[in-house]
Structures are given as structure tokens and as C-alpha cells.
């Protein structure tokens, strides 16, 4: 690996330099070049810091900064790869790199076991159970959850998912699927990893979200990991992104209601979409169904599972004139 400090081509008082890291034989991504921002701040004297895949190093001079960054980069390589994702435990501030190898993802723990599975959701479950057992996440069923971030392959900065694709198991032995969706490094497309490959769709005014969902659903069906196209839904859309997606949909003259909440319904081609606003997270969750009754059933099952209501019949359809 060749690593060097270069001036930032864009004048920026807080980011005077970039670390240019050229991967030669350290990983399978030969001849990959990363440009990592170096931040400068003053607290009586100049200090420099960088974040690589969420891990931070700091030094008083650029030479030491470069040395520490080199050591950190080498330490993050596992199975000749840099992380695809990072799981974050917010309260304890611990981070756990997640790597993609073929059709599997695996998470590492410092001096502990490695957890593998084809589904990112399963790896998160295994890691969460282990961290609860050893006391790093508090008591099982309590305390915090692990949150996922992607890794920008140019700057190696962490990136927040704009939404997730999710499928809950409907019966014993049924598959679960959960995958974060990210904006590509060039900001021209969105992508996720599913069914042994990267799935990517160009931005098209909000249409790309449901196009990507359909592409992933078809791949999972072909892989015998999804039975029904509408089982795969969009979850936790960021508000600004939901506004873009909403403009591609037509408001349907009905609502799904409980005693405490109401979901707007939209039409998308031949299917319907129920939209739940999650106020505590400031995100939107989308349910899909082939018709109004199918949609109601899907939302009701999930609400009962989440403890939002006791009986599936508590969710009503209210027709709007």
C-alpha cells in the first residue's frame, strides 16, 4: 500500500489535506485509490484527525497522522477486504466491521468469534446476541441495538442508509431479509447487496426506490428466498427522500386506521402502498399489497407483531369520498 499526504484541491480551512491511499496488493481491490479527508482543529495548538470506516486517529503533526492512518488501514483489512458495512453500538460507542465475501457477510469482534450468514440481518442478530451475552450491549432484550452504516469507497467515510429493504418471516422456517440501501459514491444511483450481488438503479426522480425493490424481490424469488413479491417492503425512508418517492405515487381514496393512528394509502401501478410515519425516528415505512384487503392484512400482522395493537381486526379500512 502506498500512502501519502496531498493538499486538498478545494480550499477548505478545516480539511487542508487528503490522505491518498493506493491499495496495491493489500486487498483484492488492486490498484484502488482512496482519498481520505484530514481534518485540522485548533485547541491551543493544531491537531489533525482522520476517520476511516468510522475509526478515528488523531495526532499533533501530519507525519504521525500518516503513520497512524497507515496502521489503521492495514488493521481494518480482513480476508483481503476493507469493510462493506460497520455496525455501531451508539451508547457504548463500539464499532464492528462487516465484510462481504462472495454471497456471505461476516462481522468480526476484537479477540472474539466471527459471525457469518448470507443475510446481513442474521449477522446482526448473531452479533447482538453475543454482545448481550458478554455484557457489551446490556441485558438481552434491553438496552441498545446495533445500527448499520455503509462505507464510501472513495473517502472511506461512513454513510447513512436512505432506507432499508425488509421482509419479516411469516411462519416457522420462513426466510427473513433486511438490507440497507445507500446512495452511490458518485451520487447518481442507489444500491444494496442482495442475493449474492450488488443491485443498483440510477436516480430517476424517486422512481428508483420501487424499481430497486422490484429488482431485489425478483432476485430473492429466483434464489428461493422470497415467496411473494409484496412480502418485500421499503422501511424507514428519510423524510426528504420520502418526499421524492411520494411524487411518483397517486393518493388512493382510503386510509388504514386504528384508534391511535392512520396510514395514507397510495397507488403504484397495480399495487397499493400504505405509509406509516414513525414519529420517534422521523422516518417513513412503506407496506405493499396487491389490493386494499391484502394491504390491510399485511399492515395488521406487522402491527400485532410490534405490539401496536392486540388483534389484527383492530386495523380498519376507511374509504374516502
N, C-alpha and C positions, 0 to 999 in steps of 0.2 A: 504494500500500500504506500502510495506517495501522498504526503500531506504537506500543505504549505499555507501560508497566510497571504492573502491578497487584499488590496484596498477595495472597498465597496465601490462599484461603478456608479452607484447612485449616492449623491451626497446625503449623508444621514448621520447626525451628531451622535445618536445612541447606537448605531451599527456602523462603526468606522471600517470594519474588516469583515471578510468572509474567510472561512476555512475551506480550502479546495482539497477535497479528499478524493483521490483517484484510486479506485479499487482495481488492483491488477490480478492477483491470484488469491486474495484472502477469501473471496466468496465465489459462488457460481456465476454471479453477475459480473463477469470480467469486463474490464475497461469502463465500468460505471463511474461517473464523476458526480460527487455531491458538493453542494455549495451551502455551507452551514454558517448562519449569521453569528457574529461575535458582538456581544453587547458590552458597552462601556458605561459604567456609572461611577459617580464620584461620592465618596464618603470620607472627606478629608484627603483622600488620595485616589487616583484612578484604580479601578478594579475591572477585570474583564471576565465575562462568563459566557458559556455556550450551553445549549440544551440539545442533546442528541437522543432521539426516541424518548424524550421526557426526562432523561437523566441529566443532571446539571453538574458542571465542574466550574470552578472559579479560581482565578489567580491574579497576582498583582502585576504581572508583566505578560506580554504576548508569547514569549518563548516558553514559559512554564505552561501557559494556556494551551499551546500547541502540543506540548508533551502530554498533558492530561487528556486532551481530546483524542490523541492517538491511542492512548491506553484504553480509554472508554470505548472507542470504536472497535478495537480488537476484542475487548471483553464482551461486547454485545453480539459478536458473530457466533452462531451456533449452527452446526450441521452445514457449514459454509454459506450461511444466510444471515442477513440482518432481519430484525423483526418486521412482520407484516402488521401486527397489532400490538398494543400494550394494554393490559388490564390494570386499572388503578383502583386502589382502596383509599377513598378520599380522607377518611378520618385518621387512619394510621399513616397515610402518605406513602404507602408502599406501592411499588410498581413491578409488574411481572410480564416480561416479554413473551410474545406469542409468535411462533414461526409457522410458515407454510411449507410443507414438504409433500409434493405430489398431491394426492387427494386428502391429505390429513393436515390438521393443525395441531401444534403441541405447545404447551405452556411449561416454562421452567420455574423452579423455585430455588433460592440460594441454598445449596447443600442438601436439597430435598428431592422428592420424586419429580418425574416428568409426566404430564398428563396429555394423552393423545386421543383424538377422535376425528371422524370426518366432519362433524358438526361443531362449529365454534361454541354453540350453546351448551353442548355436552362438556366440552373442555372447561368452560366457565363453571358449570355445576360441580365438576370433579374438583377443580381448584378451590372453589368456595367451600365445599365440604371439608377439604383438607385444612384450609386456613382456619376454619371454625374449630376443627378438632385440635389444632395446635395452639389455639388462642389468639391468632393474629387478627381475626375478624370478630372477636367476641363470642358470645354463646350461639350455638346453632339456632337458626330461625330468628335471631335477633340482630341487632347492630346493623352493620352496613352491607352493601352489595358491592360487587366488582363492576366497574364501569369500563367500557371499551373505547379506545381511540385508535385511529389509523395512523400510519406513518407516511408523511410526504417523502417520496423517494428522491427528491432533489435536495431539499433543505434538511431532511430527517426530523422535521418538526412534527409534533402530534397534531392530528386533525380530528375534528368532532364529526360524528355521523350526522347527515342531514335527515335521515330517517332509517328505520330498520324494516327488513322483511321478516315476517314471523308466521309460524304455523304451530299451534298447540296440538299435542296428541289428543285424539278424540276417544281412544279406548286403549286397553292394555295391549302393549306391543306395537302401538302406533308410533310413527316417527314424529320427532319434534324438529323444527328448523327455526333458526334465528341467525340473521346476518346483518351487520351494519352496512349502510350504503354511504359512500363518500363522493365528494367532488374530486375529479381527477386533478393531477398536478397542474395541467395546463388550463384548468377551469373551463374546458369545452365539453365535458361529458361527466356522467356519474357512473359508478361501478360498484360491484360487490363480488365476492368469491362464493361460488355455489356449484355443486355437482362437478367437482374436480376441475374447475376452471374459473377464470376471471370473466365476468359478464359486464358488458359496458354498453351504454347508449348515449349518443350525443344529445346535448341540450336542445330542446325544441319547444320552448315556451311553456314548460310544465307537463307536456305530454310524455316526456321521457320517464317520469316516475312510474306510471302504469305500464309503459312499454317494457321497462326493465323488470317489473313484477311479472308480466306475462312471460318474458324470456326465461326468467328463473323458474317459474312454475312449470313451463314446458320441459326444461332440463331436469327438474326433480321428478316429474311424471315419467320421463324416459328412463330415469335412474331407479324407478320403483320406490321412490321416497315420498311421493305425493299422490294421493288418490283422486282428489277433486281440485280443479283449477282454482275455485273460490276459497279453498282452505288457506291459501297463502294471501296474507294481507299486508298492508302498509301500516307501520306503527311508529308513533312518536315523531311526526313531522315537525320540524322547526316552524314557528309561526310565519316567518317571511317566505319560507318555501311553500307552505300550505297555500298561501295567497296565490302563488303562481299556478299550483295544481288546480285550485278551485276554479280559476278562469277557464279551464278546459272542460269543465263539467256543467251539466244543466240541472238546476234545482228541481227536485221532484216534489209533487204536491202531497207530501206525507211527512210525518215525524214519528220517531220511536220514542216513547215516553215512559218514565217511571214516576214515582211520587216525588223524586228529588231532581231529576234531570230530563233533558230532551235532546235527541240527536236529530240534526238535519239529515235529509236523505237527498242524494244526487244521482243522476243518471249518467252512465258511461257506456255508450254503445248499447248492448243488450242487457247489461247488468246494472245493479244498483249498488250504491255506496252509502253506508251510514257513517257519520262523522262524530266522534266523541272528542270534546275538548277536555284535556286533563289539566285542570287549573293549577294543581300543586307543582306540575312540571313545566307548565306553559308550552305544551306540545299537543299535537292532534293525532288521534288514532283512527284509522280507516278500516271498516269492515266491508266485505264484499259479499253479494248474494245474487242468485240468478233472477229472483223476483222478491217482492216485498215480504212474503211469508218466510222464504228461505233466509233472507237477511235478518229478519226478526229473530228467527231461531238461533242463528249464529251469534248475534249480539247477546241474546238472553243466556246462552250457555256460558259465554265468557264472563258476563256479569255475575252469574251464580258462582262460577269458579273463583272469581276475585272477591266474593263476599259483599258485592254491592247490593244484592237482593237475595232473598231466600228461595223464591220459586221462579222458574222461567216464565210462568204465566203473568208475572208482575210487570213484564215489559209489554206495552200496548202499542198498537198502530193507531195513529190519529190522522185521519185523512184531512187534507186542507182543501178548501174550496177556492 
